[in-house]
Amino acid sequence: MINEPGGAAVEPVDRLDWLTRAYRVGQVIRTAALFGVCEVLAGEPMAAQQVAERVGAAADPMRRLLRTLVALDVLSESDGLFRNAALGELLRRDHPEAMREVAISRMRESWWRAWGALPDAVRTGESAYVLANGRSLWDDLRDDPDAAASFNAMIGSGTEEYAASLARCIDLSGARHVVDVGGGQGTMLAALLTSAPGARGTLFDRPAGLIGAESYLASTGVANRVEVVAGDFFDSVPARRRGRLHPRPAHACALWCA
Ligand SMILES: C[S@@+](CC[C@H](N)C(=O)[O-])C[C@H]1O[C@@H](n2cnc3c(N)ncnc32)[C@H](O)[C@@H]1O
């Protein structure tokens, strides 16, 4: 017997059985997010038929989808009526944690195909994404601003979870300029500048990586201290006169403070 994270003991064969099915979970949650199921269930509890009508889906598959979401603790069900559980609330569009974007972006068709190419990637050493889609993720994001916005929001919401702690770990006393190379919409840079009120910042990324940056920086109150620079770090990066390089904090490409 082995223990599940929650403490329940399961047979190894059952655990492995679950793990081999787990690929389906992300698509179930993505489908709920795409249809806005958790928006509809934010108020009164509802029957599957009603949910299906509200989101424009077929009733029977929607009932099965909702029941699966109950099994995953995203929804709860009582007397045939469904409502959001705590996880379902996180999937609402206006939730500050932005988990809806994460759920949709992570299971985007091109990523789904890329994971299917994992055996070929392991065998050949090539990028699974390129093998499956014929071009790189960055080329896709460059040509699809909606996908880029969704990707940037997804990455940003992951960064938000630890950006403030990272700002506490890096000694920014005396820092006058912070450069985030591959900074995306600026989540980490905003956190660092918030804890270094005297510093200015440069946010550097590909043009597609910067989609959403201006509004994000404005929402965090640091926009007037940040220069946003579009470029490719394989060509050049903003000049570093002096300062400390913090290579690859989780999620960043490089960060330096001068
Ligand atoms: C994992 S994300 C990190 C984003 C940001 N540091 C954060 O924590 O929210 C990596 C970033 O590197 C950017 N990137 C990838 N290749 C790049 C390149 N060649 N030049 C500039 N930026 C690049 C991507 O657009 C993306 O925003």
The ligand as a MOL file (V3000), in Angstrom:
LIG
                    3D

  0  0  0     0  0            999 V3000
M  V30 BEGIN CTAB
M  V30 COUNTS 27 29 0 0 0
M  V30 BEGIN ATOM
M  V30 1 C 8.3990 31.3120 -18.4950 0
M  V30 2 S 8.0840 32.8960 -19.2200 0 CHG=1
M  V30 3 C 8.5330 33.9790 -17.8600 0
M  V30 4 C 7.7770 35.2910 -17.8340 0
M  V30 5 C 8.0540 36.2170 -16.6390 0
M  V30 6 N 9.4610 36.2770 -16.2680 0
M  V30 7 C 7.2260 35.8170 -15.4370 0
M  V30 8 O 7.7830 35.2390 -14.5080 0
M  V30 9 O 6.0280 36.0470 -15.4230 0 CHG=-1
M  V30 10 C 9.4440 33.0420 -20.3230 0
M  V30 11 C 9.3950 34.3330 -21.1130 0
M  V30 12 O 10.5210 34.3640 -21.9890 0
M  V30 13 C 10.1270 34.9930 -23.1880 0
M  V30 14 N 11.0340 34.6270 -24.2700 0
M  V30 15 C 11.2090 33.3920 -24.8240 0
M  V30 16 N 12.1260 33.4510 -25.8120 0
M  V30 17 C 12.5370 34.7580 -25.8630 0
M  V30 18 C 13.4860 35.4410 -26.6930 0
M  V30 19 N 14.1730 34.7850 -27.6330 0
M  V30 20 N 13.6890 36.7620 -26.4860 0
M  V30 21 C 12.9890 37.4270 -25.5260 0
M  V30 22 N 12.0690 36.8200 -24.7120 0
M  V30 23 C 11.8600 35.4990 -24.8900 0
M  V30 24 C 8.7160 34.4930 -23.4010 0
M  V30 25 O 7.9680 35.3260 -24.2960 0
M  V30 26 C 8.1590 34.4720 -21.9880 0
M  V30 27 O 7.4870 35.6730 -21.6790 0
M  V30 END ATOM
M  V30 BEGIN BOND
M  V30 1 1 1 2
M  V30 2 1 2 3
M  V30 3 1 2 10
M  V30 4 1 3 4
M  V30 5 1 4 5
M  V30 6 1 5 6
M  V30 7 1 5 7
M  V30 8 2 7 8
M  V30 9 1 7 9
M  V30 10 1 10 11
M  V30 11 1 11 12
M  V30 12 1 11 26
M  V30 13 1 12 13
M  V30 14 1 13 14
M  V30 15 1 13 24
M  V30 16 1 14 15
M  V30 17 1 14 23
M  V30 18 2 15 16
M  V30 19 1 16 17
M  V30 20 1 17 18
M  V30 21 2 17 23
M  V30 22 1 18 19
M  V30 23 2 18 20
M  V30 24 1 20 21
M  V30 25 2 21 22
M  V30 26 1 22 23
M  V30 27 1 24 25
M  V30 28 1 24 26
M  V30 29 1 26 27
M  V30 END BOND
M  V30 END CTAB
M  END
